[in-house]
Amino acid sequence: MPRFAIKSVVILIAFLAGCGGGGTKDYGPIENYADLYNGVSQYLTGQVICAACSDYQSGDVIPDEGDSNAYYPALVYSLSLEGRASKPELAVAAEMAAREITLIDSFSESGIISSLDDPTKLSEVYIGIAGLLKAYEAVRKPEYLEAIRKYFTIFAPMIDDSSSPLKMESLMSINIPWYGPATIFGGLAGFFLQYPLSIPKAEDRGSISGTGIAILSKLDDLVYDPARKNYRYMTDSEDFLYLYSSVCAVQGLLRAHLVTQEPGYLDQARAVMESMENLFDSESGGYLAAEYDSRYFAAYEELGQTRYFQKYIPLSGANYLTYTDLLLYQITGEEIYLTRAARILDFIQAKLYVNGQAHHHLLNGSLETGEYCAGCNFQLLYNIYLYDRLKKGGKVL
């Protein structure tokens, strides 16, 4: 990938302000994929996060992978910007935001190393920043902004501090659960670059977004394959096409494009997404998590990803891909990306959804119902919300 000069984030402040809060226009109820949205929503509010639900306690959702506190607040606070969030929804979203702050404070005091033995909690604080950023866009509470800045202070030394024991270059060679280190750092780049989009007038936006751009540059050096237009699972891994690492990196590239207005980031994002089309499984209508090819099965086994020996199509991967297509549609206005997002939502509705639950994955064409992730279902709701708003003239960012 060509090197891009880091431009000042002061560029087009008014434009960035328009990308941040999503506006306050009321677009009405969800009309696109309404049955899927309502079914999933009713199950979650009635069986998972209700006051009497055993799977929910003070902002903590039990049957998830640490991601509920990212996507439920993102959805509810987006609705609140339209004046459409109910008091019970806002109360739960606020509890999740408060939990994220508590987790950030704990990490700030004890450090990441002391939390490495609890990957779910680590995942929760890592991804929960997405919900907290949206919460701040909506309500502008000072304690939210303080926690957001503290979050970036925790993670920035991995990239820009040579004395940190947790350096990105070292971690990129370690098989970090669940999706590998390239996925994690691709997502982290997106979070750092979301900061100036959510808070365009912040005085520290340049340094924080600069760290995001530095992560993308390191990913380029360590795991990007310019021939296949793919971000590998980790340093020195086989170059099988891998959905999670590539799509998360693309989300970072797209934010870098919005922040700097450099066209090269968008060009790179488009190319990687075209490469991901090779993961489409025409038989099922979904996208594989990793390239289904016997040449890579030994690599999957070494990584402990035995599901990739089979045609493994997870809900989480479908969600990440949907969001990226929606973001590309907002930026480019090209219908192909909206069409692809709809194709994924059609797949989820037809193959993964049963009685209020979008199940974890499809394996060799068969639905596996033994696992349920509430966070992925919240993420699905957020994607449907965004799809509906894009169809009505709204924005993702």
C-alpha positions in Angstrom: 0.0 0.0 0.0 1.4 3.4 -0.9 2.5 5.6 2.0 0.2 8.6 2.6 1.2 11.8 4.2 -0.6 12.5 7.5 -2.6 15.6 6.9 -3.8 17.8 9.7 -7.2 16.8 11.1 -8.2 20.4 11.0 -9.1 19.8 7.3 -12.8 20.5 6.6 -13.9 20.8 10.2 -17.4 21.5 9.1 -17.5 18.4 7.0 -16.3 16.3 9.9 -18.9 17.8 12.1 -21.5 16.5 9.7 -20.0 13.0 9.9 -20.0 12.9 13.6 -23.4 13.0 15.3 -25.7 11.8 12.5 -28.0 14.7 12.8 -31.3 14.9 14.7 -33.7 14.2 11.9 -36.5 11.7 12.7 -36.5 9.1 9.9 -39.5 7.3 11.4 -39.7 3.6 12.4 -37.5 0.9 10.9 -39.2 -0.1 7.7 -36.4 -2.1 5.9 -36.1 -5.6 7.3 -38.7 -4.6 9.8 -39.8 -8.2 10.6 -36.2 -9.3 11.3 -35.5 -6.1 13.3 -38.6 -6.4 15.4 -38.2 -10.1 16.0 -34.6 -9.8 17.2 -35.4 -6.7 19.3 -38.4 -8.3 21.0 -36.4 -11.4 22.0 -33.5 -9.3 23.3 -35.6 -6.9 25.4 -37.9 -9.7 26.6 -35.4 -12.5 27.2 -31.9 -11.0 27.7 -31.9 -7.4 29.0 -35.2 -7.2 30.9 -35.2 -6.2 34.5 -36.0 -9.8 35.6 -33.6 -11.5 33.1 -30.9 -13.6 34.7 -28.5 -12.9 31.8 -28.3 -9.1 32.5 -26.9 -7.4 35.5 -26.1 -3.6 35.7 -25.0 -3.2 32.1 -23.4 -6.6 31.8 -24.9 -9.0 29.3 -23.8 -12.6 30.0 -24.4 -14.5 26.7 -22.1 -12.4 24.5 -18.5 -12.0 23.6 -18.0 -8.7 25.3 -19.7 -6.7 22.5 -23.2 -5.9 23.7 -22.0 -2.7 25.4 -20.7 -1.5 22.0 -23.7 -2.1 19.8 -26.8 -1.6 22.1 -25.6 1.9 23.2 -24.7 2.7 19.6 -28.2 1.8 18.4 -30.1 3.5 21.3 -28.1 6.7 21.3 -28.4 6.9 17.5 -32.2 6.6 18.0 -32.0 9.2 20.7 -30.5 11.7 18.3 -33.8 11.3 16.3 -35.9 11.6 19.4 -37.0 8.0 19.0 -35.3 6.2 22.0 -37.6 5.2 24.9 -36.7 5.8 28.5 -36.2 2.1 29.3 -33.9 1.8 26.3 -31.9 4.8 27.3 -31.7 3.5 30.9 -30.1 0.2 29.8 -27.8 2.0 27.3 -26.7 4.3 30.1 -26.0 1.3 32.4 -23.8 -0.2 29.6 -22.0 3.1 29.1 -21.4 3.3 32.9 -20.0 -0.3 32.9 -17.6 0.6 30.1 -16.4 3.6 32.1 -15.8 1.3 35.1 -13.9 -1.1 33.0 -11.7 1.6 31.5 -11.0 3.0 34.9 -10.0 -0.5 36.1 -7.7 -1.0 33.1 -6.2 2.5 33.7 -5.4 1.6 37.3 -4.2 -2.0 36.9 -2.9 -2.0 33.3 -3.7 -4.3 30.4 -1.2 -7.0 31.4 -3.1 -7.8 34.6 -6.3 -8.4 32.6 -4.9 -10.7 30.0 -6.3 -13.8 31.8 -9.9 -12.6 31.2 -10.3 -12.2 27.4 -14.0 -11.5 27.6 -13.5 -8.5 29.9 -10.6 -7.4 27.7 -12.8 -7.7 24.6 -15.6 -5.8 26.4 -13.5 -2.8 27.3 -11.8 -2.9 23.8 -14.9 -2.8 21.7 -17.2 -1.0 24.1 -15.6 2.3 23.2 -17.7 2.3 20.0 -20.9 2.6 22.2 -19.3 5.2 24.5 -18.4 7.4 21.5 -21.9 7.3 20.2 -23.2 8.0 23.8 -21.0 11.1 24.0 -22.2 12.3 20.5 -25.8 12.1 21.9 -25.6 13.5 25.4 -22.1 15.2 25.7 -21.6 14.1 29.3 -18.1 15.1 30.5 -17.5 11.8 32.2 -18.0 10.0 28.9 -15.3 12.2 27.2 -13.0 11.7 30.1 -13.3 7.9 29.8 -12.9 8.0 26.0 -9.6 9.9 26.4 -8.4 7.6 29.1 -9.2 4.6 26.8 -6.9 6.0 24.1 -4.2 6.7 26.7 -4.3 3.0 27.7 -3.9 1.7 24.2 -1.7 4.3 22.5 1.6 3.0 24.1 1.2 -0.2 22.2 1.9 1.8 19.0 4.0 4.8 19.9 5.9 4.0 23.1 9.1 1.9 22.7 9.2 1.1 26.4 5.8 -0.6 26.4 5.9 -4.3 27.1 2.9 -4.8 24.8 4.2 -3.6 21.5 2.1 -4.0 18.4 5.0 -5.5 16.5 5.3 -8.3 19.1 1.6 -8.9 19.6 1.1 -9.3 15.9 2.9 -12.6 16.0 0.8 -14.0 18.8 -2.5 -15.8 18.1 -4.8 -13.6 20.2 -8.4 -14.9 20.7 -10.8 -14.8 19.1 -10.1 -13.4 15.7 -6.3 -12.9 15.7 -4.1 -9.8 16.3 -4.6 -8.2 12.9 -8.3 -8.0 13.5 -7.8 -6.4 16.9 -5.4 -3.8 15.6 -7.5 -3.1 12.6 -10.4 -2.4 14.9 -8.3 -0.3 17.2 -7.2 1.9 14.2 -10.9 2.5 13.5 -11.6 3.5 17.1 -8.7 6.0 17.1 -9.8 7.5 13.8 -13.5 7.6 14.9 -12.5 10.1 17.6 -12.2 13.2 15.4 -15.4 12.2 13.6 -17.3 12.0 16.8 -15.6 14.9 18.5 -14.4 17.2 15.6 -13.5 20.1 17.8 -11.4 18.2 20.3 -8.0 19.8 20.8 -6.3 16.4 20.9 -8.0 15.0 17.8 -4.7 15.3 15.7 -2.6 13.2 18.1 -5.3 10.5 18.6 -6.1 10.2 14.9 -2.4 10.2 14.2 -2.1 7.0 16.3 -4.8 5.4 14.2 -3.0 6.2 11.0 0.2 4.8 12.5 -1.6 1.5 13.2 -2.7 1.3 9.6 0.9 1.9 8.5 2.2 -0.9 10.7 -0.6 -3.3 9.5 0.6 -2.5 6.0 4.1 -3.4 6.9 3.3 -6.5 8.9 0.3 -8.3 7.3 -0.8 -6.7 4.1 -0.5 -8.7 0.9 -0.6 -6.3 -2.0 -1.0 -9.1 -4.5 -4.1 -10.6 -3.0 -5.4 -7.4 -1.4 -5.7 -9.1 1.9 -4.7 -8.5 5.5 -3.4 -11.7 6.9 -4.5 -13.3 10.2 -1.2 -12.4 11.9 2.5 -11.9 11.1 4.0 -14.8 9.1 0.7 -16.6 8.8 -0.3 -18.2 5.5 -1.9 -15.8 3.1 -5.4 -17.3 3.1 -8.1 -14.7 2.6 -9.5 -13.8 6.0 -12.6 -11.8 6.5 -12.2 -10.3 10.0 -8.7 -8.9 9.7 -9.4 -7.5 6.2 -12.8 -5.9 7.0 -11.6 -4.3 10.2 -8.6 -2.8 8.5 -11.0 -1.5 5.8 -13.1 0.2 8.4 -9.9 1.9 9.6 -9.0 2.9 6.1 -12.4 4.4 5.4 -12.2 6.5 8.5 -8.7 7.6 7.6 -10.1 8.7 4.3 -12.8 10.7 6.0 -10.4 12.4 8.4 -7.6 13.2 5.9 -9.4 13.3 2.6 -6.6 11.2 1.1 -8.1 9.2 -1.8 -5.5 6.5 -1.4 -7.2 5.1 1.7 -10.5 4.8 -0.1 -8.8 3.1 -3.1 -7.2 0.6 -0.8 -10.4 -0.1 1.0 -12.3 -0.7 -2.3 -9.6 -3.1 -3.5 -9.7 -5.2 -0.3 -13.4 -5.4 -0.3 -13.3 -6.7 -3.9 -10.9 -9.4 -2.7 -13.4 -10.3 0.0 -16.0 -11.2 -2.7 -13.9 -14.3 -3.2 -15.2 -15.5 0.2 -18.8 -15.5 -1.0 -20.4 -18.9 -1.0 -23.0 -19.1 -3.7 -24.5 -22.3 -2.4 -25.5 -20.7 1.0 -25.6 -17.1 0.0 -23.2 -16.1 2.8 -19.6 -15.1 3.2 -17.0 -17.6 4.6 -14.9 -16.4 7.6 -11.8 -17.7 5.8 -10.8 -19.1 2.5 -12.0 -22.7 2.1 -9.0 -24.3 0.5 -7.1 -27.4 1.4 -3.8 -25.6 0.9 -4.5 -23.6 4.1 -6.1 -26.3 6.4 -2.8 -27.0 8.1 -2.4 -23.3 8.9 -6.0 -23.3 10.3 -5.1 -26.2 12.6 -1.9 -24.5 13.8 -4.0 -21.4 14.6 -6.6 -23.5 16.4 -9.3 -22.4 14.0 -10.6 -25.9 13.1 -14.0 -24.6 12.0 -12.2 -23.1 8.9 -11.7 -26.7 7.7 -15.4 -26.5 6.9 -17.6 -23.9 5.2 -18.0 -21.7 8.3 -20.2 -18.7 7.9 -20.6 -16.8 11.2 -23.1 -14.1 12.1 -20.3 -11.9 13.5 -18.5 -11.9 10.2 -21.7 -11.1 8.3 -22.2 -8.2 10.6 -18.8 -6.7 10.2 -19.0 -7.1 6.4 -22.5 -5.5 6.3 -21.3 -2.5 8.3 -18.3 -2.0 6.0 -20.5 -2.1 2.9 -22.8 0.4 4.4 -20.0 2.8 5.2 -18.6 2.4 1.7 -22.1 3.2 0.3 -22.2 6.4 2.4 -18.8 7.5 1.2 -19.1 6.6 -2.5 -22.9 6.6 -3.2 -22.4 3.4 -5.3 -25.4 1.1 -5.2 -23.2 -2.0 -5.4 -22.3 -1.7 -1.7 -25.9 -1.2 -0.6 -26.8 -4.2 -2.7 -24.2 -6.4 -1.1 -25.3 -5.3 2.4 -28.8 -6.3 1.5 -27.6 -9.7 0.2 -26.0 -10.3 3.6 -29.1 -9.3 5.6 -31.1 -11.5 3.3 -28.8 -14.4 4.2 -29.1 -13.8 7.9 -32.9 -13.6 7.7 -33.1 -16.8 5.6 -30.4 -19.0 7.1 -29.5 -17.8 10.6 -32.7 -16.4 12.1 -35.2 -18.5 14.0 -37.9 -17.3 16.4 -36.3 -14.0 17.5 -32.7 -15.3 17.5 -30.0 -14.8 14.9 -27.9 -17.9 15.5 -24.1 -18.0 15.7 -23.2 -19.6 12.4 -23.8 -21.9 9.5 -21.5 -24.9 9.2 -21.4 -26.8 5.9 -24.8 -25.4 5.1 -26.4 -26.5 8.4 -27.6 -24.1 11.1 -25.8 -24.5 14.4 -28.0 -23.5 17.3 -25.9 -24.4 20.3 -24.3 -21.0 20.6 -26.0 -17.7 21.0 -24.3 -14.3 21.1 -26.5 -11.4 22.3 -23.8 -8.9 21.2 -24.0 -10.1 17.6 -27.7 -9.7 17.7 -27.4 -6.2 19.0 -24.9 -5.6 16.2 -27.4 -6.9 13.7 -30.1 -4.5 15.0 -27.6 -1.6 14.6 -26.8 -2.7 11.0 -30.5 -2.9 10.1 -31.0 0.6 11.6 -28.2 2.0 9.6 -29.4 0.3 6.4 -32.8 1.7 6.9 -31.5 5.2 7.5 -29.2 5.1 4.5 -32.2 4.1 2.3 -33.9 7.2 3.7 -31.0 9.6 3.2 -29.3 9.2 6.6 -25.7 8.4 7.4 -23.6 5.7 9.0 -21.1 8.2 10.4 
